[in-house]
Amino acid sequence: MGKLVPDAILDTMLEVIADGVDRIDICKDTPTDYSTATTAGTHSLGSVAVTAGAGNGDWTLGNGDTNGRKLTLAQQTGVSIGTSGTATHIAGTDGSSVFYFATTCTSQAVTSGNTATINAFDIEISDAS
């Protein structure tokens, strides 16, 4: 017998992220909790508010690139940089206390007072294997 996790269950797991995350931070190191992800100068170099909820404009659910399902965050432009440094990670939080994820980004120097762009990216869950 094969292994199966229905798409609806995979979507539910991804919707926890989409429904909860309304703040994205550009970080200089790998954040491990809410505080390190969002505190200026600790890891956060700048942040942007996003609209929570899959299908609400910033988050989209769909088929994974190979299999499974994915959650895509749309490109974010005009992200205000408050601290100069080298961006290496992106973090998602609820903007008040919950840390949802961290992912890598292309390393790039950013300067306080300028803006940056966060390219669209996916969070994927593969089919059961």
KOLKOL-193084 format. One line per field, with one value per atom (N, C-alpha, C, CB): residue number from 1; residue in three letters; x, y, z. Coordinates in steps of 0.1 Angstrom, whole numbers. Glycine has a CB too. Layout:
BEGIN
kevo: (NUM | ...)
martor: (ALA | ...)
x: (X | ...)
y: (Y | ...)
z: (Z | ...)
***
This chain:
BEGIN
kevo: (1 | 1 | 1 | 1 | 2 | 2 | 2 | 2 | 3 | 3 | 3 | 3 | 4 | 4 | 4 | 4 | 5 | 5 | 5 | 5 | 6 | 6 | 6 | 6 | 7 | 7 | 7 | 7 | 8 | 8 | 8 | 8 | 9 | 9 | 9 | 9 | 10 | 10 | 10 | 10 | 11 | 11 | 11 | 11 | 12 | 12 | 12 | 12 | 13 | 13 | 13 | 13 | 14 | 14 | 14 | 14 | 15 | 15 | 15 | 15 | 16 | 16 | 16 | 16 | 17 | 17 | 17 | 17 | 18 | 18 | 18 | 18 | 19 | 19 | 19 | 19 | 20 | 20 | 20 | 20 | 21 | 21 | 21 | 21 | 22 | 22 | 22 | 22 | 23 | 23 | 23 | 23 | 24 | 24 | 24 | 24 | 25 | 25 | 25 | 25 | 26 | 26 | 26 | 26 | 27 | 27 | 27 | 27 | 28 | 28 | 28 | 28 | 29 | 29 | 29 | 29 | 30 | 30 | 30 | 30 | 31 | 31 | 31 | 31 | 32 | 32 | 32 | 32 | 33 | 33 | 33 | 33 | 34 | 34 | 34 | 34 | 35 | 35 | 35 | 35 | 36 | 36 | 36 | 36 | 37 | 37 | 37 | 37 | 38 | 38 | 38 | 38 | 39 | 39 | 39 | 39 | 40 | 40 | 40 | 40 | 41 | 41 | 41 | 41 | 42 | 42 | 42 | 42 | 43 | 43 | 43 | 43 | 44 | 44 | 44 | 44 | 45 | 45 | 45 | 45 | 46 | 46 | 46 | 46 | 47 | 47 | 47 | 47 | 48 | 48 | 48 | 48 | 49 | 49 | 49 | 49 | 50 | 50 | 50 | 50 | 51 | 51 | 51 | 51 | 52 | 52 | 52 | 52 | 53 | 53 | 53 | 53 | 54 | 54 | 54 | 54 | 55 | 55 | 55 | 55 | 56 | 56 | 56 | 56 | 57 | 57 | 57 | 57 | 58 | 58 | 58 | 58 | 59 | 59 | 59 | 59 | 60 | 60 | 60 | 60 | 61 | 61 | 61 | 61 | 62 | 62 | 62 | 62 | 63 | 63 | 63 | 63 | 64 | 64 | 64 | 64 | 65 | 65 | 65 | 65 | 66 | 66 | 66 | 66 | 67 | 67 | 67 | 67 | 68 | 68 | 68 | 68 | 69 | 69 | 69 | 69 | 70 | 70 | 70 | 70 | 71 | 71 | 71 | 71 | 72 | 72 | 72 | 72 | 73 | 73 | 73 | 73 | 74 | 74 | 74 | 74 | 75 | 75 | 75 | 75 | 76 | 76 | 76 | 76 | 77 | 77 | 77 | 77 | 78 | 78 | 78 | 78 | 79 | 79 | 79 | 79 | 80 | 80 | 80 | 80 | 81 | 81 | 81 | 81 | 82 | 82 | 82 | 82 | 83 | 83 | 83 | 83 | 84 | 84 | 84 | 84 | 85 | 85 | 85 | 85 | 86 | 86 | 86 | 86 | 87 | 87 | 87 | 87 | 88 | 88 | 88 | 88 | 89 | 89 | 89 | 89 | 90 | 90 | 90 | 90 | 91 | 91 | 91 | 91 | 92 | 92 | 92 | 92 | 93 | 93 | 93 | 93 | 94 | 94 | 94 | 94 | 95 | 95 | 95 | 95 | 96 | 96 | 96 | 96 | 97 | 97 | 97 | 97 | 98 | 98 | 98 | 98 | 99 | 99 | 99 | 99 | 100 | 100 | 100 | 100 | 101 | 101 | 101 | 101 | 102 | 102 | 102 | 102 | 103 | 103 | 103 | 103 | 104 | 104 | 104 | 104 | 105 | 105 | 105 | 105 | 106 | 106 | 106 | 106 | 107 | 107 | 107 | 107 | 108 | 108 | 108 | 108 | 109 | 109 | 109 | 109 | 110 | 110 | 110 | 110 | 111 | 111 | 111 | 111 | 112 | 112 | 112 | 112 | 113 | 113 | 113 | 113 | 114 | 114 | 114 | 114 | 115 | 115 | 115 | 115 | 116 | 116 | 116 | 116 | 117 | 117 | 117 | 117 | 118 | 118 | 118 | 118 | 119 | 119 | 119 | 119 | 120 | 120 | 120 | 120 | 121 | 121 | 121 | 121 | 122 | 122 | 122 | 122 | 123 | 123 | 123 | 123 | 124 | 124 | 124 | 124 | 125 | 125 | 125 | 125 | 126 | 126 | 126 | 126 | 127 | 127 | 127 | 127 | 128 | 128 | 128 | 128 | 129 | 129 | 129 | 129)
martor: (MET | MET | MET | MET | GLY | GLY | GLY | GLY | LYS | LYS | LYS | LYS | LEU | LEU | LEU | LEU | VAL | VAL | VAL | VAL | PRO | PRO | PRO | PRO | ASP | ASP | ASP | ASP | ALA | ALA | ALA | ALA | ILE | ILE | ILE | ILE | LEU | LEU | LEU | LEU | ASP | ASP | ASP | ASP | THR | THR | THR | THR | MET | MET | MET | MET | LEU | LEU | LEU | LEU | GLU | GLU | GLU | GLU | VAL | VAL | VAL | VAL | ILE | ILE | ILE | ILE | ALA | ALA | ALA | ALA | ASP | ASP | ASP | ASP | GLY | GLY | GLY | GLY | VAL | VAL | VAL | VAL | ASP | ASP | ASP | ASP | ARG | ARG | ARG | ARG | ILE | ILE | ILE | ILE | ASP | ASP | ASP | ASP | ILE | ILE | ILE | ILE | CYS | CYS | CYS | CYS | LYS | LYS | LYS | LYS | ASP | ASP | ASP | ASP | THR | THR | THR | THR | PRO | PRO | PRO | PRO | THR | THR | THR | THR | ASP | ASP | ASP | ASP | TYR | TYR | TYR | TYR | SER | SER | SER | SER | THR | THR | THR | THR | ALA | ALA | ALA | ALA | THR | THR | THR | THR | THR | THR | THR | THR | ALA | ALA | ALA | ALA | GLY | GLY | GLY | GLY | THR | THR | THR | THR | HIS | HIS | HIS | HIS | SER | SER | SER | SER | LEU | LEU | LEU | LEU | GLY | GLY | GLY | GLY | SER | SER | SER | SER | VAL | VAL | VAL | VAL | ALA | ALA | ALA | ALA | VAL | VAL | VAL | VAL | THR | THR | THR | THR | ALA | ALA | ALA | ALA | GLY | GLY | GLY | GLY | ALA | ALA | ALA | ALA | GLY | GLY | GLY | GLY | ASN | ASN | ASN | ASN | GLY | GLY | GLY | GLY | ASP | ASP | ASP | ASP | TRP | TRP | TRP | TRP | THR | THR | THR | THR | LEU | LEU | LEU | LEU | GLY | GLY | GLY | GLY | ASN | ASN | ASN | ASN | GLY | GLY | GLY | GLY | ASP | ASP | ASP | ASP | THR | THR | THR | THR | ASN | ASN | ASN | ASN | GLY | GLY | GLY | GLY | ARG | ARG | ARG | ARG | LYS | LYS | LYS | LYS | LEU | LEU | LEU | LEU | THR | THR | THR | THR | LEU | LEU | LEU | LEU | ALA | ALA | ALA | ALA | GLN | GLN | GLN | GLN | GLN | GLN | GLN | GLN | THR | THR | THR | THR | GLY | GLY | GLY | GLY | VAL | VAL | VAL | VAL | SER | SER | SER | SER | ILE | ILE | ILE | ILE | GLY | GLY | GLY | GLY | THR | THR | THR | THR | SER | SER | SER | SER | GLY | GLY | GLY | GLY | THR | THR | THR | THR | ALA | ALA | ALA | ALA | THR | THR | THR | THR | HIS | HIS | HIS | HIS | ILE | ILE | ILE | ILE | ALA | ALA | ALA | ALA | GLY | GLY | GLY | GLY | THR | THR | THR | THR | ASP | ASP | ASP | ASP | GLY | GLY | GLY | GLY | SER | SER | SER | SER | SER | SER | SER | SER | VAL | VAL | VAL | VAL | PHE | PHE | PHE | PHE | TYR | TYR | TYR | TYR | PHE | PHE | PHE | PHE | ALA | ALA | ALA | ALA | THR | THR | THR | THR | THR | THR | THR | THR | CYS | CYS | CYS | CYS | THR | THR | THR | THR | SER | SER | SER | SER | GLN | GLN | GLN | GLN | ALA | ALA | ALA | ALA | VAL | VAL | VAL | VAL | THR | THR | THR | THR | SER | SER | SER | SER | GLY | GLY | GLY | GLY | ASN | ASN | ASN | ASN | THR | THR | THR | THR | ALA | ALA | ALA | ALA | THR | THR | THR | THR | ILE | ILE | ILE | ILE | ASN | ASN | ASN | ASN | ALA | ALA | ALA | ALA | PHE | PHE | PHE | PHE | ASP | ASP | ASP | ASP | ILE | ILE | ILE | ILE | GLU | GLU | GLU | GLU | ILE | ILE | ILE | ILE | SER | SER | SER | SER | ASP | ASP | ASP | ASP | ALA | ALA | ALA | ALA | SER | SER | SER | SER)
x: (8 | 0 | 9 | -10 | 5 | 13 | 10 | 9 | 18 | 17 | 10 | 31 | 1 | -6 | -10 | -19 | -8 | -13 | -20 | -1 | -34 | -42 | -37 | -56 | -39 | -35 | -42 | -39 | -54 | -61 | -54 | -75 | -47 | -40 | -27 | -37 | -20 | -8 | -11 | -1 | -22 | -27 | -29 | -39 | -36 | -39 | -26 | -46 | -15 | -3 | 3 | 7 | 2 | 8 | -1 | 9 | -14 | -23 | -20 | -37 | -14 | -10 | 0 | -4 | 9 | 19 | 12 | 30 | 4 | -2 | -11 | -9 | -19 | -28 | -22 | -38 | -10 | -3 | 7 | 4 | 14 | 25 | 20 | 35 | 23 | 19 | 31 | 8 | 43 | 55 | 67 | 59 | 74 | 86 | 98 | 84 | 108 | 121 | 132 | 124 | 141 | 153 | 163 | 157 | 171 | 180 | 194 | 175 | 203 | 217 | 223 | 225 | 216 | 219 | 207 | 227 | 208 | 197 | 189 | 201 | 177 | 170 | 164 | 158 | 163 | 158 | 146 | 169 | 142 | 129 | 124 | 132 | 113 | 106 | 116 | 94 | 122 | 130 | 142 | 136 | 149 | 161 | 156 | 169 | 144 | 139 | 135 | 128 | 131 | 124 | 132 | 111 | 141 | 148 | 159 | 155 | 157 | 166 | 180 | 162 | 189 | 203 | 207 | 206 | 198 | 201 | 203 | 190 | 192 | 193 | 186 | 187 | 175 | 166 | 173 | 153 | 173 | 179 | 168 | 188 | 156 | 144 | 132 | 147 | 120 | 108 | 98 | 103 | 88 | 76 | 64 | 79 | 53 | 40 | 35 | 30 | 29 | 23 | 9 | 31 | 0 | -14 | -14 | -23 | -19 | -20 | -32 | -22 | -31 | -41 | -38 | -54 | -39 | -37 | -47 | -37 | -43 | -52 | -56 | -64 | -50 | -53 | -44 | -53 | -36 | -27 | -12 | -30 | -8 | 6 | 10 | 11 | 1 | 3 | -6 | 1 | 0 | -8 | -4 | -5 | -14 | -12 | -13 | -23 | -5 | -5 | 2 | 1 | 3 | 10 | 25 | 8 | 32 | 47 | 54 | 52 | 66 | 74 | 76 | 87 | 78 | 80 | 68 | 93 | 64 | 52 | 47 | 55 | 37 | 33 | 26 | 44 | 27 | 21 | 31 | 8 | 28 | 37 | 29 | 47 | 35 | 30 | 39 | 27 | 35 | 44 | 41 | 42 | 51 | 50 | 54 | 60 | 45 | 47 | 59 | 35 | 65 | 76 | 72 | 82 | 81 | 78 | 88 | 79 | 84 | 93 | 92 | 89 | 102 | 102 | 103 | 89 | 110 | 112 | 121 | 117 | 117 | 125 | 137 | 117 | 149 | 161 | 164 | 173 | 164 | 167 | 181 | 157 | 187 | 201 | 209 | 200 | 221 | 230 | 236 | 241 | 238 | 244 | 243 | 238 | 246 | 245 | 233 | 258 | 223 | 212 | 215 | 200 | 211 | 214 | 201 | 225 | 192 | 180 | 167 | 181 | 156 | 143 | 135 | 135 | 128 | 120 | 106 | 126 | 97 | 83 | 77 | 75 | 70 | 64 | 50 | 73 | 44 | 30 | 31 | 21 | 43 | 44 | 42 | 35 | 39 | 37 | 44 | 23 | 45 | 52 | 56 | 43 | 50 | 52 | 62 | 39 | 72 | 82 | 77 | 96 | 75 | 70 | 81 | 60 | 90 | 100 | 112 | 94 | 123 | 134 | 139 | 146 | 143 | 148 | 160 | 138 | 168 | 180 | 176 | 191 | 184 | 182 | 196 | 175 | 196 | 209 | 216 | 207 | 228 | 235 | 237 | 249 | 233 | 234 | 235 | 221 | 244 | 246 | 234 | 260 | 229 | 218 | 222 | 205 | 217 | 221 | 209 | 228 | 211 | 201 | 196 | 206 | 183 | 177 | 173 | 186 | 178 | 174 | 163 | 186 | 159 | 149 | 154 | 136 | 148 | 152 | 140 | 160 | 143 | 132 | 134 | 132 | 124 | 124 | 117 | 117 | 125 | 120 | 109 | 131 | 100 | 90 | 98 | 81 | 92 | 98 | 87 | 109 | 91 | 81 | 85 | 80 | 75 | 77 | 70 | 71 | 77 | 71 | 71 | 78 | 60 | 59 | 57 | 46 | 66 | 66 | 55 | 80 | 51 | 42 | 49 | 38 | 41 | 46 | 54 | 35 | 65 | 73 | 78 | 85)
y: (-12 | 0 | 12 | 0 | 22 | 35 | 44 | 42 | 54 | 64 | 76 | 68 | 83 | 94 | 104 | 89 | 116 | 127 | 136 | 135 | 137 | 145 | 160 | 145 | 166 | 180 | 189 | 184 | 186 | 194 | 195 | 189 | 184 | 183 | 191 | 169 | 190 | 198 | 212 | 193 | 216 | 230 | 235 | 231 | 227 | 232 | 235 | 221 | 227 | 230 | 243 | 219 | 245 | 258 | 270 | 256 | 268 | 279 | 284 | 274 | 276 | 280 | 292 | 269 | 290 | 301 | 313 | 295 | 310 | 321 | 329 | 316 | 322 | 329 | 337 | 320 | 332 | 338 | 349 | 328 | 348 | 357 | 370 | 350 | 381 | 394 | 404 | 400 | 398 | 406 | 398 | 412 | 403 | 397 | 406 | 394 | 400 | 407 | 402 | 405 | 412 | 409 | 408 | 419 | 397 | 395 | 392 | 383 | 395 | 394 | 381 | 405 | 373 | 360 | 351 | 360 | 339 | 330 | 333 | 315 | 338 | 340 | 327 | 350 | 326 | 313 | 315 | 307 | 327 | 330 | 344 | 329 | 348 | 360 | 372 | 362 | 372 | 384 | 386 | 382 | 375 | 377 | 380 | 364 | 375 | 378 | 393 | 369 | 399 | 412 | 424 | 412 | 421 | 432 | 439 | 427 | 452 | 459 | 458 | 474 | 455 | 454 | 440 | 464 | 433 | 419 | 410 | 413 | 408 | 402 | 410 | 388 | 416 | 423 | 436 | 427 | 437 | 449 | 458 | 445 | 452 | 459 | 450 | 466 | 455 | 447 | 453 | 444 | 444 | 449 | 441 | 447 | 448 | 442 | 435 | 452 | 423 | 416 | 412 | 403 | 410 | 406 | 391 | 410 | 388 | 374 | 367 | 372 | 354 | 346 | 342 | 354 | 329 | 325 | 330 | 309 | 336 | 341 | 356 | 333 | 362 | 376 | 386 | 378 | 382 | 391 | 389 | 405 | 385 | 383 | 368 | 389 | 359 | 345 | 337 | 340 | 328 | 319 | 305 | 323 | 296 | 282 | 275 | 275 | 265 | 258 | 245 | 267 | 239 | 226 | 229 | 220 | 220 | 221 | 220 | 210 | 224 | 224 | 210 | 231 | 201 | 187 | 178 | 181 | 180 | 173 | 180 | 158 | 175 | 181 | 195 | 183 | 204 | 217 | 228 | 217 | 240 | 251 | 263 | 254 | 272 | 285 | 295 | 286 | 304 | 314 | 328 | 314 | 335 | 349 | 357 | 352 | 366 | 375 | 384 | 383 | 389 | 398 | 410 | 403 | 415 | 427 | 437 | 423 | 449 | 460 | 471 | 465 | 480 | 491 | 488 | 499 | 477 | 473 | 483 | 458 | 490 | 500 | 493 | 509 | 498 | 493 | 502 | 491 | 497 | 505 | 504 | 502 | 492 | 490 | 485 | 479 | 490 | 486 | 472 | 496 | 464 | 451 | 443 | 444 | 430 | 421 | 411 | 413 | 412 | 404 | 389 | 409 | 380 | 365 | 357 | 360 | 362 | 354 | 363 | 348 | 356 | 362 | 354 | 361 | 362 | 356 | 360 | 359 | 351 | 354 | 353 | 345 | 363 | 363 | 369 | 372 | 369 | 375 | 389 | 367 | 395 | 409 | 412 | 417 | 402 | 405 | 395 | 405 | 382 | 372 | 359 | 370 | 355 | 342 | 342 | 335 | 333 | 331 | 319 | 329 | 320 | 310 | 303 | 315 | 311 | 304 | 314 | 300 | 308 | 315 | 308 | 317 | 315 | 309 | 318 | 308 | 312 | 320 | 328 | 310 | 338 | 347 | 349 | 360 | 354 | 358 | 369 | 363 | 366 | 376 | 389 | 370 | 400 | 413 | 424 | 416 | 433 | 444 | 454 | 452 | 459 | 468 | 480 | 462 | 492 | 504 | 511 | 514 | 514 | 521 | 533 | 525 | 535 | 546 | 543 | 558 | 532 | 528 | 518 | 522 | 513 | 502 | 490 | 507 | 479 | 466 | 459 | 457 | 449 | 441 | 427 | 441 | 420 | 406 | 399 | 403 | 391 | 383 | 373 | 376 | 369 | 359 | 346 | 356 | 339 | 326 | 317 | 328 | 304 | 293 | 286 | 283 | 281 | 272 | 259 | 277 | 248 | 236 | 224 | 232 | 216 | 204 | 193 | 204 | 183 | 173 | 162 | 166 | 155 | 144 | 133 | 138 | 125 | 114 | 105 | 107 | 100 | 90 | 79 | 97)
z: (0 | 0 | 0 | 12 | -8 | -9 | 3 | -22 | 4 | 14 | 9 | 20 | 17 | 12 | 23 | 5 | 20 | 29 | 19 | 37 | 21 | 11 | 11 | 15 | -1 | -3 | 7 | -17 | 11 | 21 | 34 | 23 | 38 | 51 | 49 | 55 | 38 | 36 | 35 | 22 | 29 | 28 | 42 | 20 | 51 | 64 | 72 | 72 | 70 | 77 | 71 | 74 | 58 | 52 | 56 | 37 | 57 | 61 | 75 | 60 | 84 | 97 | 96 | 106 | 86 | 84 | 77 | 74 | 66 | 59 | 68 | 47 | 76 | 85 | 97 | 90 | 100 | 112 | 109 | 120 | 98 | 94 | 88 | 85 | 95 | 90 | 90 | 97 | 93 | 93 | 88 | 108 | 78 | 73 | 76 | 57 | 81 | 85 | 76 | 99 | 72 | 65 | 77 | 54 | 78 | 89 | 85 | 97 | 94 | 91 | 96 | 98 | 104 | 108 | 109 | 122 | 112 | 113 | 126 | 113 | 125 | 138 | 143 | 135 | 156 | 162 | 170 | 171 | 172 | 179 | 175 | 195 | 181 | 178 | 180 | 186 | 192 | 195 | 186 | 209 | 183 | 174 | 159 | 173 | 156 | 142 | 140 | 139 | 151 | 150 | 156 | 155 | 165 | 172 | 163 | 185 | 160 | 152 | 157 | 150 | 149 | 153 | 158 | 163 | 164 | 168 | 156 | 178 | 149 | 136 | 125 | 137 | 129 | 119 | 114 | 125 | 100 | 94 | 88 | 82 | 87 | 82 | 81 | 69 | 80 | 80 | 71 | 94 | 68 | 60 | 65 | 45 | 66 | 69 | 57 | 75 | 59 | 48 | 52 | 44 | 43 | 45 | 48 | 33 | 60 | 64 | 57 | 79 | 55 | 49 | 35 | 49 | 32 | 18 | 9 | 18 | -3 | -12 | -10 | -13 | 0 | 4 | -3 | 19 | -12 | -19 | -17 | -14 | -5 | -3 | -3 | 10 | 1 | 2 | -7 | 17 | -14 | -24 | -22 | -38 | -21 | -20 | -34 | -11 | -36 | -49 | -49 | -60 | -60 | -61 | -60 | -75 | -53 | -52 | -65 | -43 | -66 | -78 | -84 | -77 | -75 | -79 | -75 | -72 | -62 | -57 | -44 | -54 | -38 | -26 | -28 | -16 | -18 | -19 | -15 | -10 | -19 | -15 | -12 | -27 | -4 | 0 | -5 | 16 | -14 | -20 | -14 | -35 | -10 | -6 | -18 | 7 | -22 | -33 | -30 | -36 | -41 | -40 | -31 | -53 | -22 | -14 | -18 | 1 | -22 | -26 | -16 | -40 | -16 | -7 | 8 | -9 | 11 | 25 | 31 | 26 | 42 | 48 | 56 | 58 | 54 | 61 | 72 | 51 | 85 | 96 | 102 | 107 | 98 | 103 | 91 | 114 | 89 | 79 | 82 | 76 | 72 | 74 | 62 | 86 | 63 | 52 | 54 | 49 | 46 | 47 | 42 | 38 | 50 | 47 | 49 | 55 | 56 | 60 | 59 | 73 | 58 | 58 | 69 | 44 | 78 | 89 | 88 | 102 | 92 | 93 | 107 | 83 | 111 | 125 | 124 | 135 | 136 | 136 | 140 | 146 | 142 | 145 | 160 | 137 | 168 | 182 | 191 | 185 | 188 | 197 | 191 | 208 | 179 | 174 | 162 | 170 | 163 | 152 | 144 | 158 | 131 | 123 | 114 | 113 | 109 | 100 | 98 | 87 | 93 | 88 | 75 | 99 | 65 | 53 | 49 | 42 | 40 | 35 | 23 | 31 | 21 | 9 | 3 | 12 | -9 | -15 | -6 | -30 | -2 | 6 | -1 | 10 | 6 | 0 | 11 | -8 | 9 | 18 | 16 | 15 | 28 | 28 | 37 | 32 | 34 | 41 | 48 | 32 | 60 | 68 | 60 | 82 | 60 | 53 | 39 | 53 | 33 | 20 | 21 | 13 | 9 | 8 | 1 | 1 | 3 | -3 | -9 | 7 | -17 | -22 | -18 | -38 | -13 | -10 | -21 | 4 | -28 | -40 | -35 | -48 | -43 | -40 | -36 | -52 | -27 | -23 | -19 | -12 | -18 | -15 | -2 | -26 | 5 | 16 | 11 | 30 | 10 | 4 | 13 | -9 | 12 | 19 | 8 | 29 | 8 | -2 | 2 | -2 | -9 | -6 | 2 | -20 | 9 | 17 | 8 | 25 | 14 | 6 | 15 | -1)
***
